[in-house]
């Protein structure tokens, strides 16, 4: 086993050159390190009293309330909790949808995150994959025709608010109008806003993605845009739906409304502390910086002959599949014929310039070999 010092140095080096995965790095949680002295466990419902008193439920409630407002959740009819990450949030949304519509069919695009098919397998839910457009957004024509065929089964729409590879956002408003035209009243919409949920509320124009647009639940990752050393997330749902599946558990003196039993009490504390540091103004500033730098990266790559592009108001820059050396050094996520760069708030123009220089050098070397 390598020493802790060696492991630390390896992680520090790897962290410096990572551009391909959504994990903001510009955070400092030194002030709350002392809370690691306690076995903090937010077991049970964060809005219910429990027997175990070593918890951070008050922080958790404030975190959920912040994102309930950002997602325009209905006043006095929202509920949520801090999860282990986006996958758990999506699992919760699908679980809730299944309990409400046991004979429903889940519709999701082929650009959906790989974990969703796993969640559907866990839950045993019938599902149909819909084509995606070239930019990664769901093919609305294919969805419409498929809904027409299965109008006798409640549709459960799994909407991507930022696909994994291209950050494409499915338009919930358009999907709601589609179902209205088909007179489909029994339905459920879950928004997977793992990355974009941290800033979608502050985009102009604002995408159709939240409760006011028709969502019934929303999953957001906490570590991706805000930044955290531990993966975490938030799931929010309509309270009256959650109440239909809640049950009381004597052992913990609380309600059983969450996926897991024991839940980290440190993650809610981290998110609470981060939101205290940033607030809405800080999130807006981070978004502006990321968007500007994403545009700068596209310009720099285009200037050296790389056909880079991004979806409107996206911080994800898509490029043709990078060669193996570039993928390895910069840890670029790659699927099929494309790779991508996540221009998170910690990414500087100096780092962008270094990356572009590496790509240009690689192209020159490849040309010489040819």
MIVEXDREN-72206 format. One record per residue: residue in one letter; x, y, z of N, C-alpha, C in turn. Coordinates in steps of 0.05 Angstrom, whole numbers, plus 5000, padded with zeros to 4 digits. Layout:
residues N
AXYZXYZXYZ/...
This chain:
residues 370
X501749765000500050005000501850255000/X501250444982502750684981502250855006/X504151035012503851205036501651415031/X500651525052498651735049499851985035/X502352045041503652265027503752224997/X504451974989504651914961501851934948/X499851824961497151844951496252134948/X496852294967496152574967497452714943/X499952664938501452794916500252704889/X499552454887498352354862495652484857/X494052514877491452634874491752934867/X493553064880494053354875494853394846/X496553224835497453244807495153184788/X493652974794491352904776489253124776/X488753244799486753444802487353694785/X489953754782490753994768490153974738/X490153734727489853704698487153584689/X485153604705482553484699480653684687/X479953644661478053834648475653694637/X475453424639473353284625471053184642/X471153244668468953144685467853364702/X465253364708464053584723464553584753/X466653714761467353734789468853994794/X467454194803468754454809470754424832/X472954554830475154514849475754754866/X474454984861475155224875473555254900/X474155084919472655094945474555074968/X473755164991475355155015473455105039/X473654865050471954795073473454765099/X475754905101477454875124475954945150/X474155145148472755235172470855025184/X470054835168468154635179469454365182/X472154345179473554095183473053975211/X472754145231472454055258469953885262/X468053905244465653755247466053455239/X468353395228469053115222469652965247/X469753095270470152955295467652815305/X465352855291462852745300461652555280/X460252335290458952155272456152265263/X456252475247453752615240452152445221/X449652395228447952225212445152355210/X444352425186441652545182439652335175/X439652115189437851895183434851995185/X433351895166430451965165429852215150/X427452315153426452545138427652795150/X428852975134430053215145428053415157/X425453375151423453565161421953445185/X422753205194421453075217423453055240/X422453045264424153005287424952715289/X427352665299428352395303429552355330/X430252115337431352055363434352125364/X435752075342438652135341439152435339/X440752545357441152835357443752935345/X445452755336447952845323447352875293/X446153095286445253135258445553425250/X445153475224445153745213442653795197/X440353705207437853725192437154015187/X437754195206437054475201438554585177/X441054525175442654595151441454475126/X440754225128439554085105437054215095/X435354285114432754425107433354685093/X435354835102435955085089437055045061/X438654845057439654785030437354715011/X435654535020433354455004431554704998/X431154875017429455105013430655294992/X433355324992434655494972434155394944/X434455124941433955014914431054994907/X429354974927426454974921425655244909/X426855454919426255724908427455744880/X429955644877431255664851429755504829/X428455284837426955124818424055194817/X423355414830420555514830418555294838/X419255154860417554954871415055084882/X412754954881410255074891410355134921/X409555374928409655454956408055264973/X409255174995407854995015407254715003/X408454654980407954384968410554274956/X412754304971415254184962416554044986/X418253854979419753704999422353604985/X424353555000426853454989428853385010/X431153285000433253215019435953215004/X438153215018440753205007441552915002/X442252854977442852584968445852534966/X446552294958449352224953450252314926/X448452424909449152514883446852494864/X447352564838445252574818443852304814/X445352084815444151824810441951764830/X442551824856440551774877438051954873/X438552204865436352384860434552294838/X435852184817434252074794432751824802/X434051654819432751414829430351494845/X430551694861428251784878425951884860/X426652044840424552154822423051924808/X424651734798423351504784421751324803/X422851294827421351134847418651264854/X418751514858416251664864414251634841/X415351664816413651644793412451364791/X413951154797412950884796410750834816/X411150944840409050904861406451044854/X406751274840404351424832403051304807/X404651194789403651084764404950814759/X404050604773405350344771405150224743/X403250314726403050204699404250404679/X405750604688406850804670409250704654/X409850854633412150794616414151034617/X416650974622418651174623419751234595/X419851484588420951574563423451734568/X425651664555428151814559429751794533/X431451994528432851994503435451824504/X436451764480438851604479441351744489/X441052004494443352164505443352164535/X441452024548441252024577443551884590/X444251974614446451864630446151564634/X448351424633448351124634446951024659/X447051174681445951074706442951044706/X441651174687438651174687437650894679/X438950764660438050494653438450304676/X440550354692440950194717438750244737/X437950494741435750554759433150424750/X432650434724430250314713430250014717/X432549884716432749604721432249544751/X433349704768432849674797429849684803/X428449874790425649924796423749744780/X424849604760423149434743421049594727/X421849824717419849994703420049954673/X417749944660417649924631418650194620/X420250184599421450424588421850404558/X421950644546422350664517424450884512/X426550814497428551014491427751164466/X428051434468427251614446429851714432/X429751754406432051854392432852134403/X435352194400436352454407437152604381/X436852874382437753034360440753044360/X441853164339444753174336446153314359/X444753514370445953664392445553534420/X444153304420443753164445440953194457/X439453394447436753444457434853224447/X432753164463430952954455429553024429/X428952814413427552854387424552874393/X423553114392420753154400418753014381/X419452994356417652854337417452564344/X419752444350419752154357418252114383/X418552304402417152284428414152304423/X413352494406410452524401409252274388/X410552164368409451934355409351694374/X411251674392411351444411409151484432/X408751724441406551784460403851714448/X403451774423400951714409400351414410/X402451254406402050964405401250854433/X402250974454401850874481400151064499/X398151174487396551374502394951254525/X394750994526393250864547394950814573/X397450884571399250854594400451124603/X400351184629401451444638404351474630/X405051694617407851734610409451854633/X411751744637413651844657416051954641/X416252214639418352344623420852384639/X423052274630425652324643427052534626/X426952784635428053004619430953064627/X432653094607435453174612435653474612/X436653584634437153874635440153904635/X441353824612444153824609445153534606/X445253434581446053154576449053124583/X449852884587452552824597454752934579/X454452894553456652964534456353234522/X453953334517453653594503452153804518/X451253744542449753924559447254034544/X445953854529443453924516441153914536/X439254094533437054114553434454064539/X433053854549430353804538428454014548/X426654104530424754314536422254204549/X421954234575419654124589417054254581/X417254514576414854664567413754544542/X415454484523414654374497413454094501/X414553944519413553674525410853684538/X410453874556407853904570405753984549/X406354164531404454244510403754004493/X405753834487405253594471403253414485/X403653364510401853184525399053314528/X398953574531396353714533394753674507/X396153694484394853664458393753374455/X395153184467394252904466392252844488/X391453044504389553004526390552794546/X393252794551394352614570394552754597/X392852674616392652804641394352664663/X394352404663396052254682398852234671/X400752374685403452384674405352464697/X407852434691409852514711412352604696/X413652824705416052924692418252954713/X420452824708422852854726425052994711/X426253194723428453344711431153254723/X432753144705435553084713437253324708/X437653494728439153744725441753724741/X443053494738445453444754447453674753/X448353744729450253964726448854234725/X447054264705445854524700443954624722/X443054444740441354534761442554734780/X445254744780446554934797446455214787/X445755244761445755514749443455574730/X441855374723439755414703437855634710/X437355684735435555894744436556174737/X439156194731440356454726441056494697/X440356314680440856344651438856534638/X439756664618437956844602438356794573/X436356684559433656624569433756374587/X431856374606431556154625430455914611/X431755684612430655444599428155344614/X426555184600424155064612424954804625/X425254804652426454574665425354524693/X423854714705423254684734420354634739/X419554664764416754604773414754784759/X415455044756413555224743413155144713/X415055004702414854914674413454654672/X413054514694411554254693412954024706/X415354064717416753834730415353754756/X415553494762414453394787416653324807/X419053294797421453264815423953354799/X425953444814428353544802430753434818/X432753334804435253234817437553424809/X439153504828441353684823443853574838/X446153594826448653514839449753754854/X450853704878452053914894454953964888/X456353754881459253774878460153864850/X458353874831459153934804459654224798/X457654394804458054684799458754834824/X457654764847458354904871461154824880/X461754574878464354474886464354354914/X465254104917465353974943467253734941/X468653664962470553444962469153174963/X466553174969464952924971462552944952/X462152744935459752754918457152784934/X455452954925452953004939450953134920/X448453154928446353264911443853344926/X441953434912439353514923437153404906/X435153294918432753224903430353364915/X428653474898426253614907423853504892/X421653474906419253364894416853504906/X414553464893412053584903411253434928/X410753584949410353464976407953284977/X405853354963403453184965403952904952/X405752894933406452634922408152474941/X410052604955411752464974410152354997/X408152515006406552425029405052165023/X404552104998403151864991404751614995/X407451644998409151405001410551405028/X410251615044411651625070410551425090/X412251325108411351155130413051205154/X411851165177413251225203414850985212/X417351035222419050815231419750865261/X418850695279419350735307422350735315/X423850565302426750535309428250795308/X427650965288429051215285427451455294/X424851405301423151625310422651825289/X422551735264422251925242420751795219/X420251945198418951845174420951715155/X420151505141421751385121420851495094/X422351695084421651825059423951835040/X426351745048428751765032429551495021/X431351495002432251234990433951085011/X436051215022437751075041436751135069/X437650965088436951005116438951215128/X441251115136443351305145444151485122/X444351745128445251935107447352115118/X449152195102451352375111450152635122/X451152705145450452965156452453175150/X454753085140456953275132456353405105/X455253255086454553365060452653605062/X450453575077448653815080450154055092/X451953995111453454215123455254345103/X456554185086458254305065456554485046/X454354375037452754535018451654785031/X450854765056449854995071452055205072/X454455125080456755305083457455435056/X457355275035457955375008455955584999/X453455535004451355724997451555975014/X452455955039452956185055455156355043/X457156225032459456365020458556504994/X457056364978456456464951453856624949/X451656504958449056624954448456634925/X446056744918445256764890447256934874/X448257154885450057324871452657174864/X453657014882456056864876455656654855/X453356524855452656324834452456464807/X451256694806451056844781453856924771/X455557004789458257074781459756834770/X459556614783460856364773459856284746/X457256314742456056244716457156434694/X457156694700458156884680461056824672/X462656754692465456694686465756434670/X464256234676464355984662463456014633/X461256164629460256204602462256364585/X463456564596465356724582467856554574/X468756394593471056224587470455994568/X467955894568467155694549467155814521/X466156054518466256194492469156244483/X470856314502473656354496474956094486/X474355874499475555614490474655544462/X472055584456471155534429472655704408/X473055954414474456134396477356044392/X478755974414481555894412481855634396/X480055444401480155184386479455224357/X477455384351476755444324479055574308/X480555744322482755884309484955694300/X485255454313487255264305486055034288/X483655074279482454884261480854664274/X480254684299478654484313475754574313/X473854414301471054494299469654454326/X470354624346469154614372466454754372/X464654664389461954784391460754734418/X458754884424457254844449454354914445/X452554794460449754864459449355144471/X447155274464446755544474446855554505/X448355754515448655794544449655544558/X451455394546452655154558455555214566/X456455084587459155104596460754864587/X459554684572460854444561461554504532/X464154464526465154504498465654234486/X464454184463464753924449466753944426/X468453744424470553734404470553454391/X471653434367471953164355473652994374/X473252734373474652554392477652614394/X478452684417481352744422483052494420/X485552534413487252294412487852194440/X488851954442489251824468490951984487/X493052104477494852254495493452494507/X491852644491490452874502488252784521/X486852564514484852454532486052384560/X488352254559489652174584490652404601/X492052594588493252814603491052984616/X489053054600486953234609484453094620/X484552824620482352664631479652744618/X479652734591477252824577475352594574/X472852634582470752434577470252414547/X470052174537469752134508467651914503/X465951964484463951774476463551784446/X463851554433463551554404465651724390/X464751914374466652084359467052364371/X466252394396466652654409467952634437/X469352844444470352884471469253154481/X469453204506468453464516470253574538/X470053844541471353994562469254134579/X469454104605467654234624469054494633/X467954724625469154974633467755074659/X468554954680467455014707468755274718/X467655384739468655644749471655644756/X472755414762475655404769477455404745/X476355364721478055354697478855644689/X481455694688482455954681483155974651/X483456214641484356254614487156154609/X488856174630491556064628491455764624/X489655624638489355334635488255274607/X486355434598485255394571487455424550/X489155634553491255674534493255434533/X493855324557495555094558494354854545/X491754814549490354594536490354624506/X489754864496489654914467492354864455/X494454954469497154914459497854614457/X496954464476497354174476495954044452/X493454134447491954024424493254094398/X494254344396495554434371498154274367/X499654224388502154074386501453784378/X499353664389498653394382497853374352/X496453574342495653574314498053594296/X500053754304502453784288504053524287/X504253394310505653134311504252924295/X501652924295500152724280500552774250/X500653034242501053104214503753014205/X505753044222508552964215508652654211/X507252514229507352224227505952124201/X503952274192502552204168504252244143/
